[in-house]
Amino acid sequence: MDYKLIRGKRKTLSVSIVDGGITVKAPLAISVEHIDRFLASKRKWIEKKLAEQRKKSELLKPVLDGDAVLYHGAFCAVAVCPDRKRVLFKDGILDLPEKCSQKAARDKAISAWGKRVATVELKAALDKISARTGLKFASFALTNAKTKWGSCDGSGNIMLNWRLVMLDEISVEYVIVHELSHTKHHNHSAEFWAEVQKHMPAYKPVKKRLKAFSVLTSMYR
């Protein structure tokens, strides 16, 4: 089993699946034989996670290849236009300036466009759901987090990942209801999940489906 090994000043072994590869973090002095036995004991879990990541990659292949972006849950073609001066979304196509022909420039342009859209759309969605649920928040800001769709601190300040504009409306609703529920319960207790269910009774399949899009949070950087 091939894996990337990272040794450090730690006491325990851990394994994670990152970008379709296996990463092991281990104490400095632990033997390779011990690591191999550890991985053998985790083989079923590792194979399951690798299969899940392959499925995600197949689902989002046009996005991962750079041929499309997701917007409101739909695939939209990406086109580089010689006469375009700025990013323009029209008729289901995201037109980019000619300078965005390289991946780094394209990702930067898509990120800037997505943040502009998210500033307006996510704030409007947050205000609407806050009014509907009666759950108040202190402030709103966008985040560029690598692993989270949103967060809420102890003071009720909510941050939403700008990439949420790529997802369908029901997924955005779940994330916002989730974070607003943290304004009352600053944990993931039974009371917290009861609060989520109160405002979104059918949240469970949405929460599960959201995992299929987790790769998006590592893109456009």
LINKA-V470664 format. One record per residue. N is the residue number from 0. OMEGA is omega in degrees with one decimal (999 if undefined). Layout:
# LINKA-V470664
n=(N & N)
omega=(OMEGA & OMEGA)
This chain:
# LINKA-V470664
n=(0 & 1 & 2 & 3 & 4 & 5 & 6 & 7 & 8 & 9 & 10 & 11 & 12 & 13 & 14 & 15 & 16 & 17 & 18 & 19 & 20 & 21 & 22 & 23 & 24 & 25 & 26 & 27 & 28 & 29 & 30 & 31 & 32 & 33 & 34 & 35 & 36 & 37 & 38 & 39 & 40 & 41 & 42 & 43 & 44 & 45 & 46 & 47 & 48 & 49 & 50 & 51 & 52 & 53 & 54 & 55 & 56 & 57 & 58 & 59 & 60 & 61 & 62 & 63 & 64 & 65 & 66 & 67 & 68 & 69 & 70 & 71 & 72 & 73 & 74 & 75 & 76 & 77 & 78 & 79 & 80 & 81 & 82 & 83 & 84 & 85 & 86 & 87 & 88 & 89 & 90 & 91 & 92 & 93 & 94 & 95 & 96 & 97 & 98 & 99 & 100 & 101 & 102 & 103 & 104 & 105 & 106 & 107 & 108 & 109 & 110 & 111 & 112 & 113 & 114 & 115 & 116 & 117 & 118 & 119 & 120 & 121 & 122 & 123 & 124 & 125 & 126 & 127 & 128 & 129 & 130 & 131 & 132 & 133 & 134 & 135 & 136 & 137 & 138 & 139 & 140 & 141 & 142 & 143 & 144 & 145 & 146 & 147 & 148 & 149 & 150 & 151 & 152 & 153 & 154 & 155 & 156 & 157 & 158 & 159 & 160 & 161 & 162 & 163 & 164 & 165 & 166 & 167 & 168 & 169 & 170 & 171 & 172 & 173 & 174 & 175 & 176 & 177 & 178 & 179 & 180 & 181 & 182 & 183 & 184 & 185 & 186 & 187 & 188 & 189 & 190 & 191 & 192 & 193 & 194 & 195 & 196 & 197 & 198 & 199 & 200 & 201 & 202 & 203 & 204 & 205 & 206 & 207 & 208 & 209 & 210 & 211 & 212 & 213 & 214 & 215 & 216 & 217 & 218 & 219 & 220)
omega=(179.3 & 179.3 & 174.5 & -177.1 & 176.1 & 178.4 & 180.0 & 179.5 & -179.9 & -175.4 & -174.0 & 174.4 & 173.7 & 178.3 & 178.1 & 178.5 & -176.5 & 178.2 & 176.2 & 179.0 & -178.4 & 177.5 & 178.6 & 173.6 & -172.0 & 172.9 & -175.8 & -170.3 & -174.8 & -175.9 & 176.4 & 179.4 & 178.7 & 179.0 & 179.7 & 177.9 & 178.4 & -179.8 & 178.1 & 179.4 & -178.9 & -171.3 & -177.7 & 179.0 & -179.2 & -179.8 & 177.7 & -178.8 & 177.9 & 178.4 & 178.2 & 179.9 & 176.7 & 178.9 & 177.4 & -178.9 & 178.5 & -178.7 & -174.6 & -175.6 & 179.5 & 179.4 & -179.6 & 178.5 & 179.7 & -179.3 & -176.7 & 169.5 & 172.1 & 175.0 & -175.6 & 176.1 & -178.6 & 175.9 & 177.9 & -177.6 & 175.1 & -179.6 & 175.7 & -174.6 & -177.8 & -176.2 & -178.0 & -180.0 & -179.9 & -179.1 & 179.5 & 174.7 & -178.0 & 176.7 & 176.2 & 179.7 & 176.5 & 178.7 & 179.4 & 176.1 & -178.1 & -179.7 & -178.0 & -178.8 & 177.7 & -173.6 & -177.3 & 179.5 & 179.0 & 179.4 & 179.9 & -179.7 & 179.2 & 178.1 & 180.0 & 177.9 & -178.5 & 179.2 & 177.5 & 179.7 & -176.8 & -179.8 & -178.9 & -171.7 & -177.7 & 176.3 & 178.9 & 179.5 & 179.1 & 178.6 & -177.6 & -177.7 & 175.4 & 179.4 & -178.2 & -175.5 & -174.8 & 178.9 & -174.8 & 176.3 & -175.8 & -178.5 & 179.4 & 174.8 & 175.2 & 175.8 & 177.9 & -174.7 & -177.9 & -174.4 & -175.2 & 174.4 & -180.0 & 177.2 & 177.5 & -178.9 & -175.8 & 179.2 & 178.5 & 176.4 & -175.3 & 175.3 & -179.6 & 179.0 & -175.7 & -178.6 & 176.1 & 179.0 & 177.7 & -174.6 & 179.3 & -173.4 & -176.3 & 177.8 & 177.1 & 179.2 & -179.8 & -178.5 & -178.5 & 176.9 & 178.6 & -176.9 & 177.0 & 178.3 & 176.4 & 175.9 & 177.1 & -177.1 & -175.5 & -178.3 & 175.1 & 179.9 & 176.5 & 179.1 & 178.3 & -177.5 & 175.3 & 177.5 & 177.7 & -177.8 & 177.8 & -176.1 & 179.4 & -173.4 & -176.6 & -175.1 & -170.7 & 178.1 & 177.6 & 177.5 & -179.6 & -178.2 & -178.3 & -179.0 & -179.1 & -176.6 & -175.9 & 179.9 & -178.4 & -175.7 & 177.5 & -176.5 & 175.5 & -178.5 & 999)
